[in-house]
Amino acid sequence: MSVIETMKVYLGVEDENEIRSLLHDDHEQILGLLKEICEAGTATKRTALFDALKPFLSAHARAEEQVVYTRLLSTRSSEDAKDLGNEGFVEHSLVDVLLARLSKTTLAGTDAWKAHATVLKEILEHHIKEEEGEIFSVLGKEFSDEQRIAMGATFTLERNRLLTKKKVRKAA
């Protein structure tokens, strides 16, 4: 990574439409919802917050896999990029398992549900920290500014398409 690229990452001065900025913004929203879920005092409140988190987190993950992880796996010059892409897919699959268990809203008032929510929060905190460090760095090294902006546009379109698809299915 060039000195300029390193400073951009360190100072957080990426283009707001660049993939790293868009992922970071989503991560902040996801972590905020998870914090609220873990602190909520009632099953009704936890369920409502979870109902907001699940479709957004799922759409974010699928779009991220398509736009970022798949590109990392096809990077010829970096074994680190391939390893990080594979780890990202595995961590997302673990999150999917926890989301499925948390979807059983009849358990929302139980200690087991709260434990699952806490573990989900901890896994995602770790995942996001690693992603915003290592993966963001690899994205800066392996892809040009223009490529990262194009990745951001594709990510946004795919995430929003998935969110719209879930809303349409839910309304039907």
ZIJODA-V534744 format. One record per residue. N is the residue number from 0. RES is the residue in three letters. SS is DSSP state (a for helix, b for strand, c for the rest). PSI is psi in whole degrees, 0 to 359 (* if undefined). D_CENTER is the distance of its C-alpha to the mean C-alpha in Angstrom with 1 decimal. Layout:
# ZIJODA-V534744
<<N;RES;SS;PSI;D_CENTER> <N;RES;SS;PSI;D_CENTER>>
This chain:
# ZIJODA-V534744
<<0;MET;c;136;23.5> <1;SER;c;164;26.1> <2;VAL;a;319;27.2> <3;ILE;a;315;26.1> <4;GLU;a;318;22.6> <5;THR;a;317;22.4> <6;MET;a;321;23.7> <7;LYS;a;314;21.2> <8;VAL;a;313;18.3> <9;TYR;a;317;20.3> <10;LEU;a;348;21.3> <11;GLY;c;40;18.2> <12;VAL;c;37;20.2> <13;GLU;c;161;18.1> <14;ASP;c;138;18.7> <15;GLU;c;343;16.7> <16;ASN;c;3;16.1> <17;GLU;c;148;15.0> <18;ILE;a;319;11.7> <19;ARG;a;321;11.1> <20;SER;a;317;12.1> <21;LEU;a;318;10.1> <22;LEU;a;316;6.7> <23;HIS;a;316;8.4> <24;ASP;a;316;9.7> <25;ASP;a;317;6.6> <26;HIS;a;319;5.8> <27;GLU;a;317;9.5> <28;GLN;a;316;9.7> <29;ILE;a;312;7.5> <30;LEU;a;325;9.6> <31;GLY;a;315;12.6> <32;LEU;a;318;12.6> <33;LEU;a;320;12.4> <34;LYS;a;315;15.2> <35;GLU;a;319;17.2> <36;ILE;a;313;16.9> <37;CYS;a;335;18.2> <38;GLU;a;349;20.9> <39;ALA;c;140;22.0> <40;GLY;c;345;25.6> <41;THR;c;156;26.1> <42;ALA;a;323;24.8> <43;THR;a;315;25.0> <44;LYS;a;316;22.7> <45;ARG;a;316;20.1> <46;THR;a;316;20.3> <47;ALA;a;316;20.0> <48;LEU;a;319;16.9> <49;PHE;a;322;15.3> <50;ASP;a;333;16.4> <51;ALA;a;323;14.5> <52;LEU;a;311;11.2> <53;LYS;a;308;11.3> <54;PRO;a;323;11.6> <55;PHE;a;313;9.0> <56;LEU;a;318;6.3> <57;SER;a;314;8.2> <58;ALA;a;318;8.6> <59;HIS;a;312;5.2> <60;ALA;a;313;5.0> <61;ARG;a;318;8.7> <62;ALA;a;320;8.8> <63;GLU;a;318;6.8> <64;GLU;a;314;9.1> <65;GLN;a;315;12.0> <66;VAL;a;323;11.9> <67;VAL;a;301;10.8> <68;TYR;a;319;11.4> <69;THR;a;321;14.5> <70;ARG;a;322;15.8> <71;LEU;a;320;15.5> <72;LEU;a;331;17.4> <73;SER;c;3;20.1> <74;THR;c;117;20.6> <75;ARG;c;332;24.2> <76;SER;c;358;24.9> <77;SER;c;111;22.3> <78;GLU;a;327;22.1> <79;ASP;a;317;19.5> <80;ALA;a;317;17.2> <81;LYS;a;315;17.9> <82;ASP;a;316;17.4> <83;LEU;a;322;14.0> <84;GLY;a;314;13.0> <85;ASN;a;317;14.7> <86;GLU;a;321;13.2> <87;GLY;a;315;9.6> <88;PHE;a;317;11.0> <89;VAL;a;314;12.8> <90;GLU;a;321;10.2> <91;HIS;a;323;8.3> <92;SER;a;325;11.9> <93;LEU;a;320;12.7> <94;VAL;a;319;10.0> <95;ASP;a;321;11.7> <96;VAL;a;315;15.0> <97;LEU;a;321;14.4> <98;LEU;a;320;13.3> <99;ALA;a;317;16.5> <100;ARG;a;320;18.6> <101;LEU;a;340;17.4> <102;SER;c;344;18.3> <103;LYS;c;84;21.9> <104;THR;a;340;22.6> <105;THR;a;342;26.1> <106;LEU;a;359;24.8> <107;ALA;c;336;23.0> <108;GLY;c;0;26.0> <109;THR;c;161;26.4> <110;ASP;a;326;25.7> <111;ALA;a;319;24.0> <112;TRP;a;315;21.4> <113;LYS;a;323;20.9> <114;ALA;a;316;20.6> <115;HIS;a;318;17.9> <116;ALA;a;319;15.9> <117;THR;a;317;16.7> <118;VAL;a;320;15.6> <119;LEU;a;314;12.2> <120;LYS;a;315;11.9> <121;GLU;a;318;13.4> <122;ILE;a;315;11.3> <123;LEU;a;325;8.0> <124;GLU;a;315;10.2> <125;HIS;a;311;11.4> <126;HIS;a;313;8.4> <127;ILE;a;319;7.1> <128;LYS;a;314;10.9> <129;GLU;a;316;11.5> <130;GLU;a;313;9.0> <131;GLU;a;345;10.3> <132;GLY;a;285;13.7> <133;GLU;a;310;14.4> <134;ILE;a;319;12.2> <135;PHE;a;322;12.7> <136;SER;a;314;16.3> <137;VAL;a;320;16.6> <138;LEU;a;322;15.3> <139;GLY;a;325;18.1> <140;LYS;a;318;20.6> <141;GLU;a;341;20.2> <142;PHE;c;142;19.6> <143;SER;c;168;21.7> <144;ASP;a;315;20.9> <145;GLU;a;319;21.8> <146;GLN;a;319;19.6> <147;ARG;a;326;16.5> <148;ILE;a;319;17.5> <149;ALA;a;320;18.1> <150;MET;a;320;14.6> <151;GLY;a;318;13.3> <152;ALA;a;317;15.8> <153;THR;a;317;14.9> <154;PHE;a;311;11.2> <155;THR;a;315;12.3> <156;LEU;a;315;15.0> <157;GLU;a;315;13.2> <158;ARG;a;313;10.5> <159;ASN;a;323;13.7> <160;ARG;a;316;15.8> <161;LEU;a;320;13.8> <162;LEU;a;318;13.8> <163;THR;a;318;17.5> <164;LYS;a;318;18.3> <165;LYS;a;320;17.1> <166;LYS;a;319;19.2> <167;VAL;a;316;22.1> <168;ARG;a;321;22.0> <169;LYS;a;323;21.9> <170;ALA;a;334;24.8> <171;ALA;c;*;26.9>>
